[in-house]
Amino acid sequence: MKSNNKTDDQKNFVYYNSFKSLFLVAFIPFEIFAIVNLSLTPSGRLIFGGVMMAILIVQIIVSPFIGNLLDSFPRKTVIMRVILLQLAFALIISFLWEMLPEYEIIFIITLFMLVNITEGIFFDAMRSMQQTISSPVNIGKGNGFSEISGQLPSIIGPAMAIPVLTFLGPLYSLALSTVILILTVPILMRVKENFTVEKKVMNKNTAEKKEGAINYMKKNPSKIIFAFLLNMPFIMVATGNFLKPVFIVSTLHAGLFGLSLSEMVYASFASTLGLVLSVTRWKNEIVMMYGFFILYIFGTFLMPTSPILAIFLIYQAFHGIGNPGVRVSRNTFLMKRIDAQHSGRFFSSVTFLSTTARLMLLVFFTLTVNTLGTTFLFDLSGFILVASLTFSIILMKNQEMRNFMRVNRLNSF
């Protein structure tokens, strides 16, 4: 049973979000180094796209199992395993990199992949745990704070990147990453998770356990597709993580500074929006979702028209407001209607579809970026977003969705 104690909720918010920000900032300098180096040349862009595709393929394969895992064990236990894995990866790769510097590019790509794969598991686990760390009435507020903690690393990390990479270098920046990861452990231990595993999920002989997330998707297609369509801004952010660096480096010629500044602008607007939403009383998540969705679409169409970095950063602000706004309102809408005992499978099902879409788009973007150019691919992204928004509105007329939208585990927010 969730706590009704406001003080307990506030303490949990502080520990949960402090841990989240600290964890996410750990590898950002290294990741920026890897992205810039792989975006400099046409062949490097193909390698970069291939690496991101490999990450997505692994995430697609494991996402149904992660859904079962998150509904079968305390989410904090899963997150602790992710921390230990990242520590092991950083230490092993650092040692090999030091001993065999001639294979630097292999170690960079390997660690980049491992960090991003485990971060995918981390985000699924944190989203499921977030639903269980406060009383139901504070779910919306919790989503607002979670947006802030998810974006602060993109301000702090890029700001750290230039001095860290300049004075320590990419290899020794990993020593700082391991220290930060170790510091996250005592904070995570302070988070109180109110989650009880269902017996039928724990029983290995039950059909629920055998079929898991795949079976859940088959039973709830409309709800999952609706959430997937409203997840399209995030999908485009993920593919934009390939497209934007190429545009910044090759078209705007802004390099490491431009990429870092772009990340900081996005995160600054996103965290500010999270703060506003966390202290604002609002009820109609549907209206908010579509309003922010449209803002994100505008930014997507305007971005490739940027002649200089300053203009690009203005349009990046549209993304910094639009995507987080959709995410906060969408997650609040869904958490009011999805039981915590099933949230691991529900959100992992959405992740499965989203990651599959990201992979398909990334394959196309990688193969065509040197021929079609970034402007065409930005415009294509915009049209895909318009189509997703339109189909989600049509889907709301489905009877299953009408029943789902009437459900609300809270009387008010």
C-alpha positions as CSV (number, residue, x, y, z in Angstrom):
1,M,0.0,0.0,0.0
2,K,1.3,3.4,-0.9
3,S,2.1,6.0,1.7
4,N,-0.3,8.8,2.3
5,N,2.3,10.7,4.2
6,K,3.3,13.9,2.4
7,T,6.7,14.1,4.1
8,D,7.6,10.5,3.1
9,D,6.7,11.3,-0.5
10,Q,8.9,14.3,-0.5
11,K,11.9,12.4,1.0
12,N,11.4,9.7,-1.6
13,F,11.3,12.3,-4.4
14,V,14.6,13.8,-3.2
15,Y,16.4,10.4,-3.0
16,Y,14.9,9.0,-6.2
17,N,15.7,12.1,-8.3
18,S,19.1,12.8,-6.8
19,F,20.1,9.2,-7.5
20,K,18.7,9.4,-11.1
21,S,20.6,12.6,-11.9
22,L,23.9,11.3,-10.5
23,F,23.6,8.0,-12.3
24,L,22.9,9.6,-15.7
25,V,25.7,12.1,-15.5
26,A,28.4,9.5,-15.0
27,F,29.2,8.6,-18.6
28,I,28.2,11.8,-20.4
29,P,31.7,13.2,-21.1
30,F,32.7,9.8,-22.5
31,E,29.6,9.5,-24.6
32,I,30.0,13.1,-26.1
33,F,33.6,12.2,-27.0
34,A,32.5,9.0,-28.7
35,I,29.6,10.8,-30.6
36,V,31.7,13.7,-31.9
37,N,34.5,11.4,-33.1
38,L,32.2,9.1,-34.9
39,S,30.3,12.0,-36.6
40,L,33.3,13.7,-38.2
41,T,33.5,11.7,-41.4
42,P,31.1,9.9,-43.8
43,S,32.5,6.5,-42.8
44,G,32.4,7.4,-39.2
45,R,28.7,8.3,-39.5
46,L,28.0,4.9,-41.0
47,I,29.8,3.3,-38.0
48,F,27.9,5.5,-35.6
49,G,24.6,4.5,-37.2
50,G,25.6,0.9,-37.1
51,V,26.5,1.1,-33.4
52,M,23.2,2.7,-32.6
53,M,21.4,0.0,-34.6
54,A,23.2,-2.7,-32.7
55,I,22.1,-1.1,-29.4
56,L,18.5,-1.0,-30.5
57,I,18.5,-4.7,-31.7
58,V,19.7,-5.8,-28.3
59,Q,17.1,-3.6,-26.6
60,I,14.4,-5.1,-28.8
61,I,15.5,-8.6,-27.9
62,V,15.6,-8.1,-24.1
63,S,12.7,-5.7,-23.6
64,P,10.0,-8.4,-23.2
65,F,12.2,-10.2,-20.6
66,I,12.8,-6.9,-18.8
67,G,9.1,-6.4,-18.5
68,N,8.8,-9.8,-16.7
69,L,11.8,-9.1,-14.6
70,L,10.4,-5.7,-13.4
71,D,7.1,-7.3,-12.4
72,S,8.9,-10.3,-10.7
73,F,11.5,-8.5,-8.5
74,P,11.8,-5.2,-6.6
75,R,12.7,-2.6,-9.1
76,K,15.5,-1.3,-6.8
77,T,17.2,-4.7,-7.0
78,V,17.2,-4.6,-10.8
79,I,18.6,-1.0,-10.8
80,M,21.4,-2.1,-8.4
81,R,22.4,-4.8,-10.9
82,V,22.6,-2.2,-13.6
83,I,25.0,-0.1,-11.5
84,L,27.2,-3.1,-10.8
85,L,27.3,-4.0,-14.6
86,Q,28.3,-0.5,-15.5
87,L,31.0,-0.4,-12.9
88,A,32.4,-3.7,-14.3
89,F,32.2,-2.5,-17.9
90,A,34.1,0.8,-17.0
91,L,36.8,-1.0,-15.1
92,I,37.4,-3.7,-17.7
93,I,37.4,-1.4,-20.7
94,S,39.7,1.1,-18.9
95,F,42.2,-1.6,-18.2
96,L,42.2,-3.0,-21.8
97,W,42.3,0.6,-23.2
98,E,45.4,1.4,-21.1
99,M,47.1,-1.9,-22.1
100,L,46.2,-1.9,-25.8
101,P,45.8,1.8,-26.9
102,E,46.1,0.8,-30.6
103,Y,42.6,-0.7,-30.3
104,E,41.1,2.5,-28.9
105,I,38.2,2.7,-31.4
106,I,37.1,-0.8,-30.5
107,F,37.0,0.0,-26.8
108,I,35.2,3.3,-27.4
109,I,32.5,1.6,-29.5
110,T,32.2,-1.4,-27.1
111,L,31.8,0.8,-24.0
112,F,29.4,3.2,-25.7
113,M,27.2,0.2,-26.7
114,L,27.3,-1.4,-23.2
115,V,26.5,1.9,-21.4
116,N,23.5,2.6,-23.7
117,I,22.1,-0.9,-23.5
118,T,22.2,-0.9,-19.7
119,E,20.7,2.6,-19.6
120,G,17.7,1.3,-21.5
121,I,17.1,-1.2,-18.7
122,F,17.7,1.5,-16.2
123,F,15.0,3.8,-17.7
124,D,12.4,1.0,-17.7
125,A,13.2,0.1,-14.1
126,M,13.1,3.7,-12.9
127,R,9.8,4.4,-14.7
128,S,8.2,1.3,-13.0
129,M,9.7,2.2,-9.6
130,Q,8.5,5.8,-9.9
131,Q,4.9,4.6,-9.7
132,T,5.6,3.0,-6.3
133,I,7.5,5.6,-4.4
134,S,4.7,8.0,-3.6
135,S,1.0,8.2,-2.8
136,P,-1.2,8.1,-6.0
137,V,-2.3,11.7,-5.6
138,N,1.4,12.8,-6.2
139,I,2.0,10.8,-9.4
140,G,1.8,14.0,-11.6
141,K,4.1,15.9,-9.3
142,G,6.5,13.0,-9.3
143,N,6.6,12.9,-13.1
144,G,7.4,16.6,-13.1
145,F,10.3,16.2,-10.7
146,S,11.5,13.1,-12.7
147,E,11.7,15.2,-15.8
148,I,14.0,17.6,-14.0
149,S,16.2,14.9,-12.7
150,G,16.3,13.3,-16.2
151,Q,17.4,16.6,-17.8
152,L,19.9,18.0,-15.3
153,P,22.5,15.5,-16.4
154,S,22.3,16.9,-19.9
155,I,23.2,20.3,-18.5
156,I,25.8,19.2,-16.0
157,G,27.3,16.4,-18.2
158,P,28.1,18.5,-21.3
159,A,29.4,21.3,-19.0
160,M,31.7,18.8,-17.4
161,A,32.7,17.3,-20.8
162,I,35.0,20.0,-22.0
163,P,37.2,20.4,-18.9
164,V,37.1,16.6,-18.1
165,L,38.1,15.6,-21.7
166,T,40.7,18.4,-21.9
167,F,42.4,17.7,-18.6
168,L,41.8,14.0,-18.0
169,G,41.2,12.7,-21.5
170,P,38.5,10.2,-22.6
171,L,40.3,7.2,-21.0
172,Y,40.8,8.7,-17.5
173,S,37.4,10.3,-17.6
174,L,36.2,6.8,-16.9
175,A,37.8,6.9,-13.5
176,L,35.5,9.8,-12.7
177,S,32.5,7.8,-14.0
178,T,33.2,4.9,-11.6
179,V,33.5,7.3,-8.7
180,I,30.1,8.8,-9.5
181,L,28.5,5.4,-9.9
182,I,29.7,4.3,-6.5
183,L,28.3,7.5,-5.0
184,T,24.8,6.6,-6.3
185,V,24.6,3.4,-4.3
186,P,23.9,4.9,-0.8
187,I,21.3,7.3,-2.3
188,L,19.5,4.5,-4.0
189,M,19.4,2.5,-0.8
190,R,17.4,5.4,0.9
191,V,14.6,5.2,-1.6
192,K,11.5,3.4,-0.2
193,E,9.8,1.3,-2.8
194,N,6.2,0.2,-2.0
195,F,5.9,-2.7,-4.3
196,T,4.7,-6.3,-3.7
197,V,5.3,-9.0,-6.3
198,E,2.2,-10.8,-7.3
199,K,2.3,-14.5,-6.5
200,K,1.1,-15.5,-9.9
201,V,4.1,-13.7,-11.4
202,M,6.5,-15.3,-9.0
203,N,5.1,-18.8,-9.8
204,K,7.3,-20.2,-12.6
205,N,4.6,-22.7,-13.6
206,T,1.9,-20.2,-14.5
207,A,1.0,-19.1,-18.0
208,E,1.4,-15.5,-16.9
209,K,5.1,-16.1,-16.1
210,K,5.6,-18.2,-19.3
211,E,4.0,-15.7,-21.7
212,G,4.8,-12.5,-19.8
213,A,5.1,-9.3,-21.8
214,I,4.3,-10.9,-25.2
215,N,1.0,-12.2,-23.8
216,Y,0.3,-8.8,-22.2
217,M,0.8,-7.1,-25.5
218,K,-1.7,-9.4,-27.3
219,K,-4.3,-8.8,-24.6
220,N,-4.0,-5.0,-24.6
221,P,-3.2,-3.9,-28.2
222,S,-5.1,-0.6,-28.4
223,K,-3.7,0.8,-25.1
224,I,-0.1,-0.1,-26.0
225,I,-0.4,1.2,-29.6
226,F,-1.9,4.5,-28.3
227,A,1.0,4.9,-25.8
228,F,3.4,4.0,-28.6
229,L,2.0,6.7,-30.9
230,L,2.3,9.3,-28.2
231,N,5.9,8.1,-27.6
232,M,6.8,9.2,-31.1
233,P,8.5,12.5,-30.0
234,F,10.9,10.4,-27.9
235,I,11.5,8.1,-30.8
236,M,12.4,11.0,-32.9
237,V,14.7,12.4,-30.1
238,A,16.5,9.1,-30.2
239,T,17.0,9.1,-34.0
240,G,17.8,12.8,-33.6
241,N,20.7,11.8,-31.4
242,F,22.2,10.5,-34.7
243,L,20.8,13.2,-37.0
244,K,21.5,16.3,-34.9
245,P,25.2,15.7,-34.3
246,V,25.7,15.1,-38.0
247,F,23.9,18.4,-38.8
248,I,25.8,20.3,-36.1
249,V,29.2,18.9,-37.0
250,S,29.0,18.8,-40.8
251,T,26.5,21.6,-41.7
252,L,27.0,24.1,-38.9
253,H,30.6,23.2,-38.3
254,A,30.2,23.7,-34.6
255,G,32.0,20.6,-33.3
256,L,32.3,19.6,-29.6
257,F,31.3,23.0,-28.4
258,G,28.2,23.1,-30.5
259,L,27.1,19.6,-29.6
260,S,27.6,20.3,-25.9
261,L,25.7,23.6,-26.1
262,S,22.9,22.0,-28.0
263,E,22.4,19.3,-25.3
264,M,22.6,22.0,-22.5
265,V,19.9,24.2,-24.2
266,Y,17.6,21.2,-24.7
267,A,18.0,20.1,-21.1
268,S,17.7,23.6,-19.6
269,F,14.3,24.1,-21.2
270,A,13.2,20.5,-20.4
271,S,14.2,20.8,-16.7
272,T,12.5,24.2,-16.4
273,L,9.3,22.7,-17.9
274,G,9.5,19.8,-15.4
275,L,9.7,22.3,-12.5
276,V,6.7,24.2,-13.8
277,L,4.6,21.1,-14.3
278,S,5.6,19.7,-10.8
279,V,4.2,22.8,-9.1
280,T,1.2,23.4,-11.4
281,R,-2.2,21.9,-10.8
282,W,-3.5,20.4,-14.0
283,K,-6.1,17.8,-14.8
284,N,-6.5,17.3,-18.6
285,E,-3.4,15.3,-19.6
286,I,-4.8,14.7,-23.1
287,V,-4.9,18.4,-24.0
288,M,-1.4,18.9,-22.7
289,M,-0.1,15.8,-24.6
290,Y,-1.3,17.1,-27.9
291,G,-0.3,20.7,-27.3
292,F,3.3,19.7,-26.5
293,F,3.3,17.2,-29.4
294,I,2.4,20.0,-31.9
295,L,5.1,22.2,-30.5
296,Y,7.7,19.4,-31.0
297,I,6.5,19.0,-34.6
298,F,7.1,22.7,-35.3
299,G,10.7,22.4,-34.0
300,T,11.4,19.4,-36.2
301,F,10.3,21.2,-39.4
302,L,12.2,24.4,-38.5
303,M,15.5,22.9,-37.3
304,P,17.0,22.1,-40.7
305,T,16.4,25.7,-41.9
306,S,19.0,27.0,-39.3
307,P,21.8,28.9,-41.0
308,I,23.9,29.3,-37.8
309,L,24.2,27.5,-34.5
310,A,22.3,30.3,-32.6
311,I,19.1,29.8,-34.7
312,F,19.4,26.0,-34.3
313,L,19.5,26.4,-30.5
314,I,16.3,28.4,-30.6
315,Y,14.5,25.6,-32.5
316,Q,16.2,23.1,-30.1
317,A,14.3,24.8,-27.3
318,F,11.0,23.8,-29.1
319,H,12.2,20.2,-28.7
320,G,13.3,20.9,-25.1
321,I,9.8,21.9,-24.2
322,G,7.7,19.6,-26.5
323,N,9.2,16.2,-25.8
324,P,9.3,16.5,-22.0
325,G,5.8,18.0,-22.0
326,V,4.5,15.0,-23.9
327,R,6.4,12.6,-21.7
328,V,5.2,14.1,-18.3
329,S,1.6,14.4,-19.3
330,R,1.6,11.0,-21.1
331,N,3.2,9.2,-18.1
332,T,0.8,10.8,-15.7
333,F,-2.2,9.8,-17.9
334,L,-0.9,6.2,-18.1
335,M,0.1,5.8,-14.5
336,K,-3.4,6.8,-13.4
337,R,-4.8,3.9,-15.5
338,I,-2.2,1.1,-15.3
339,D,-1.9,-1.0,-12.2
340,A,1.6,-0.9,-10.6
341,Q,1.7,-4.7,-10.7
342,H,1.5,-4.7,-14.5
343,S,3.5,-1.5,-15.2
344,G,6.7,-3.3,-16.0
345,R,5.1,-5.3,-18.7
346,F,3.0,-2.4,-20.0
347,F,5.9,0.1,-20.3
348,S,8.3,-2.6,-21.6
349,S,5.7,-3.4,-24.3
350,V,5.7,0.2,-25.3
351,T,9.5,0.2,-25.2
352,F,9.6,-2.8,-27.5
353,L,7.5,-1.1,-30.2
354,S,9.3,2.2,-29.7
355,T,12.7,0.6,-30.0
356,T,11.7,-1.4,-33.1
357,A,10.5,1.9,-34.7
358,R,13.7,3.6,-33.7
359,L,15.8,0.8,-35.3
360,M,13.8,0.9,-38.6
361,L,14.2,4.7,-38.8
362,L,17.8,4.6,-37.8
363,V,18.6,2.0,-40.5
364,F,17.1,4.3,-43.1
365,F,18.7,7.5,-41.8
366,T,22.1,5.9,-41.6
367,L,22.0,4.5,-45.2
368,T,20.7,7.8,-46.7
369,V,22.2,10.6,-44.6
370,N,25.1,11.0,-47.0
371,T,22.9,11.0,-50.1
372,L,19.5,12.5,-49.0
373,G,21.0,15.0,-46.5
374,T,19.9,16.0,-43.1
375,T,17.3,18.5,-44.3
376,F,15.2,15.8,-46.0
377,L,15.5,13.5,-43.0
378,F,14.4,16.2,-40.6
379,D,11.3,16.9,-42.8
380,L,10.6,13.2,-43.1
381,S,10.7,13.0,-39.3
382,G,8.2,15.9,-39.1
383,F,5.7,14.1,-41.4
384,I,6.0,10.9,-39.4
385,L,5.2,12.8,-36.3
386,V,2.1,14.4,-37.9
387,A,0.9,10.9,-39.0
388,S,1.4,9.5,-35.5
389,L,-0.5,12.3,-33.9
390,T,-3.4,11.8,-36.4
391,F,-3.6,8.1,-35.9
392,S,-3.6,8.4,-32.1
393,I,-6.6,10.7,-32.3
394,I,-8.4,8.2,-34.5
395,L,-7.5,5.4,-32.1
396,M,-9.2,7.2,-29.3
397,K,-12.6,6.4,-30.9
398,N,-11.9,2.7,-30.4
399,Q,-14.2,1.2,-27.7
400,E,-11.3,-0.3,-25.7
401,M,-9.6,3.1,-25.6
402,R,-12.9,4.8,-24.6
403,N,-13.2,2.4,-21.6
404,F,-9.5,2.9,-20.8
405,M,-9.7,6.6,-20.8
406,R,-12.6,6.5,-18.4
407,V,-10.5,4.7,-15.8
408,N,-8.8,6.8,-13.3
409,R,-7.3,5.4,-10.1
410,L,-7.4,8.9,-8.6
411,N,-10.5,11.0,-8.0
412,S,-8.5,14.2,-8.6
413,F,-5.0,15.4,-9.1
